[in-house]
Amino acid sequence: MVNHVKNVVIVGGGTAGWITASLLKRILKNHIQITLIESDEIGTVGVGEASIPPMVNFNHALGIGEQEFIKKTKATYKLGIEFEGWGDPSNNYMHAFGELGKSFPFCDFSHIWLRAHKLGLSEAISEFSLNTQAAKSSKFAHLKTIPNTQLTGLTYAYHFDAGLYAQLLSEHSQAQGVKRVEGKVVKVNSCHMSGNITSVELHSGHQHNADFFIDCSGLKGLLIEQTLNVGFEDWAHWLPCDSAWAVPCEHSAQEILPYTKSMAQTAGWQWQIPLQHRVGNGYVFSSKFIDEQTAKNNLLEQLPAKPISEPKLIKFKTGMRRKQWHQNVFAIGLSSGFLEPLESTSIHLIQTAALRLIKHFPYEGISQAAVDAANAEFEQEMVQVRDFIILHYKLTQRTDTEFWRWCKRMEVPESVSKKIALFSETGSCPVKTEELFQSVAWQQVMLGQGIMPKGYHPLAEQLDEAQLKSLLESLKTLIETTVDKLPSHSVFVNKVVS
Ligand SMILES: Cc1cc2nc3c(=O)[nH]c(=O)nc-3n(C[C@H](O)[C@H](O)[C@H](O)COP(=O)(O)OP(=O)(O)OC[C@H]3O[C@@H](n4cnc5c(N)ncnc54)[C@H](O)[C@@H]3O)c2cc1C
């Protein structure tokens, strides 16, 4: 039995390990002793450069100021993701953060836009996204609201060097008292009676005892899987990509784009993530549909500029551990499961997992109720993100390669097919308030990949045709004039770092 938790050992010093150490130390202070073990010999996965907006507040919670973060991690700002060729090969759209247009009580702007579209009054819905328009003009500034209105301004996240981020967090948390140990764990000891882990042994022979262990050891899940065998739910039948080549390259232009690019490829997709000093690139692919060498060649041929290092191959399994918390082990990061980086969600999932652990922290011993609650929250979150990623593949109209034909044909979870069916009929896309991807995100992907709903909400009829036209014109002008006044993204970043 674990009665009190006083000593915590974190195995792993990648992004997951150091985010967890930083948050735990900052919130739980000296109530617990934290030791983090990381192995220089094993290293980290070495990718993971794009984030989503909650990271901005998370950094605040860690006590890291934006300027320090931007400087030390060579970060840039991110307004959304542009998807190239996902619907059909000639189609581009953006899943931008933030809101669309102006919503009315009980009636999303998308319904107003749908009505206008059916009347032939409106162009693409992206014309009414401030984030998209700023991104396409390579503009950025901090803007909470559109001046003189109550409309949301720019909602942003970051592109950053994850290795430098882990280093920054490592320095912060060690300064606050986290103990760092370098060494390779070669043996894990458990109690035969309780099944709890009691200690980990390093190659050097040192043994580290703890009441509670956090598994941040990466894809293999040293404690949660290799020791406690919790099992893995495999989602490869919905998300068939299982490999990625990653390679950084130089910048090809002076202007640094404030958005991620996701370009559909023969058997997967390619990312482009602009940082201050380089552009991150990668080809996420399914090894069932393309061999490694061809995928590597394809990536190198499509780079916007000269590569800076040799491409690195990463193999992964898509899915989740059946439990995030089992016995006295809580898994965070790649050890708890993996969803491909299409919507830049992994680091966010590390942050929510660390927050979940704090919420249920077993100061007075482990309660099964807390374990069950945390595992249920974990599963729900993973499934919701999984569904949103599946949506992108399912809605392809591409038939040019076997990979895309397979995606188009595949059976998807009912939770996805029901959303597609409802949106196609009514233009509605209800999601739960706690979901990471709200209706506005689903709408952009579904419209962007070619679904034009048959209907719209009757409340969209509350404006007559002339009022509708005038509303759309004024919104468009407002967005255009707002974007015009913004500085260029590169100028803004330079100002922050100088
Ligand atoms: C191709 C790809 C692209 C990605 N892109 C994004 C993205 O754009 N955005 C995003 O949010 N996420 C992305 N991710 C996910 C992101 O990289 C990870 O979530 C993040 O880096 C966290 O990794 P981690 O810390 O869990 O594991 P790792 O980085 O693998 O760290 C594991 C740690 O455990 C240590 N360790 C392992 N075994 C032992 C042992 N026996 N003894 C001692 N120490 C040990 C290692 O040394 C290391 O310190 C991407 C992932 C992949 C595969």
PDBQT file of the ligand as one rigid body, heavy atoms in Angstrom, charges set to zero:
ROOT
HETATM    1  C1  LIG A 501       7.136  12.531 -35.906  1.00  0.00    +0.000 C 
HETATM    2  C2  LIG A 501       6.640  13.237 -34.699  1.00  0.00    +0.000 A 
HETATM    3  C3  LIG A 501       6.312  14.587 -34.768  1.00  0.00    +0.000 A 
HETATM    4  C4  LIG A 501       5.814  15.239 -33.652  1.00  0.00    +0.000 A 
HETATM    5  N1  LIG A 501       5.425  16.545 -33.749  1.00  0.00    +0.000 NA
HETATM    6  C5  LIG A 501       4.808  17.125 -32.697  1.00  0.00    +0.000 A 
HETATM    7  C6  LIG A 501       4.325  18.454 -32.766  1.00  0.00    +0.000 A 
HETATM    8  O1  LIG A 501       4.493  19.146 -33.762  1.00  0.00    +0.000 OA
HETATM    9  N2  LIG A 501       3.670  18.951 -31.698  1.00  0.00    +0.000 N 
HETATM   10  C7  LIG A 501       3.482  18.237 -30.553  1.00  0.00    +0.000 A 
HETATM   11  O2  LIG A 501       2.838  18.723 -29.630  1.00  0.00    +0.000 OA
HETATM   12  N3  LIG A 501       3.990  17.007 -30.445  1.00  0.00    +0.000 NA
HETATM   13  C8  LIG A 501       4.632  16.433 -31.471  1.00  0.00    +0.000 A 
HETATM   14  N4  LIG A 501       5.138  15.174 -31.348  1.00  0.00    +0.000 N 
HETATM   15  C9  LIG A 501       5.106  14.517 -30.057  1.00  0.00    +0.000 C 
HETATM   16  C10 LIG A 501       6.238  15.025 -29.177  1.00  0.00    +0.000 C 
HETATM   17  O3  LIG A 501       7.480  14.842 -29.819  1.00  0.00    +0.000 OA
HETATM   18  C11 LIG A 501       6.252  14.291 -27.861  1.00  0.00    +0.000 C 
HETATM   19  O4  LIG A 501       4.982  14.268 -27.304  1.00  0.00    +0.000 OA
HETATM   20  C12 LIG A 501       7.168  14.979 -26.898  1.00  0.00    +0.000 C 
HETATM   21  O5  LIG A 501       8.435  15.161 -27.428  1.00  0.00    +0.000 OA
HETATM   22  C13 LIG A 501       7.273  14.225 -25.609  1.00  0.00    +0.000 C 
HETATM   23  O6  LIG A 501       8.068  13.110 -25.724  1.00  0.00    +0.000 OA
HETATM   24  P1  LIG A 501       8.384  12.332 -24.393  1.00  0.00    +0.000 P 
HETATM   25  O7  LIG A 501       9.037  13.251 -23.434  1.00  0.00    +0.000 OA
HETATM   26  O8  LIG A 501       7.176  11.612 -23.949  1.00  0.00    +0.000 OA
HETATM   27  O9  LIG A 501       9.413  11.212 -24.883  1.00  0.00    +0.000 OA
HETATM   28  P2  LIG A 501      10.957  11.336 -25.317  1.00  0.00    +0.000 P 
HETATM   29  O10 LIG A 501      11.276  12.616 -25.956  1.00  0.00    +0.000 OA
HETATM   30  O11 LIG A 501      11.237  10.082 -26.076  1.00  0.00    +0.000 OA
HETATM   31  O12 LIG A 501      11.745  11.284 -23.945  1.00  0.00    +0.000 OA
HETATM   32  C14 LIG A 501      11.932  10.089 -23.241  1.00  0.00    +0.000 C 
HETATM   33  C15 LIG A 501      12.902  10.322 -22.118  1.00  0.00    +0.000 C 
HETATM   34  O13 LIG A 501      13.016   9.126 -21.367  1.00  0.00    +0.000 OA
HETATM   35  C16 LIG A 501      14.380   8.826 -21.168  1.00  0.00    +0.000 C 
HETATM   36  N5  LIG A 501      14.523   7.387 -21.019  1.00  0.00    +0.000 N 
HETATM   37  C17 LIG A 501      13.977   6.409 -21.778  1.00  0.00    +0.000 A 
HETATM   38  N6  LIG A 501      14.355   5.206 -21.325  1.00  0.00    +0.000 NA
HETATM   39  C18 LIG A 501      15.154   5.437 -20.246  1.00  0.00    +0.000 A 
HETATM   40  C19 LIG A 501      15.873   4.602 -19.361  1.00  0.00    +0.000 A 
HETATM   41  N7  LIG A 501      15.878   3.289 -19.481  1.00  0.00    +0.000 N 
HETATM   42  N8  LIG A 501      16.582   5.194 -18.392  1.00  0.00    +0.000 NA
HETATM   43  C20 LIG A 501      16.627   6.544 -18.235  1.00  0.00    +0.000 A 
HETATM   44  N9  LIG A 501      15.958   7.385 -19.039  1.00  0.00    +0.000 NA
HETATM   45  C21 LIG A 501      15.245   6.817 -20.039  1.00  0.00    +0.000 A 
HETATM   46  C22 LIG A 501      15.062   9.373 -22.436  1.00  0.00    +0.000 C 
HETATM   47  O14 LIG A 501      16.438   9.560 -22.236  1.00  0.00    +0.000 OA
HETATM   48  C23 LIG A 501      14.310  10.682 -22.586  1.00  0.00    +0.000 C 
HETATM   49  O15 LIG A 501      14.872  11.650 -21.709  1.00  0.00    +0.000 OA
HETATM   50  C24 LIG A 501       5.668  14.528 -32.444  1.00  0.00    +0.000 A 
HETATM   51  C25 LIG A 501       6.050  13.192 -32.357  1.00  0.00    +0.000 A 
HETATM   52  C26 LIG A 501       6.527  12.541 -33.474  1.00  0.00    +0.000 A 
HETATM   53  C27 LIG A 501       6.914  11.093 -33.354  1.00  0.00    +0.000 C 
ENDROOT
TORSDOF 0
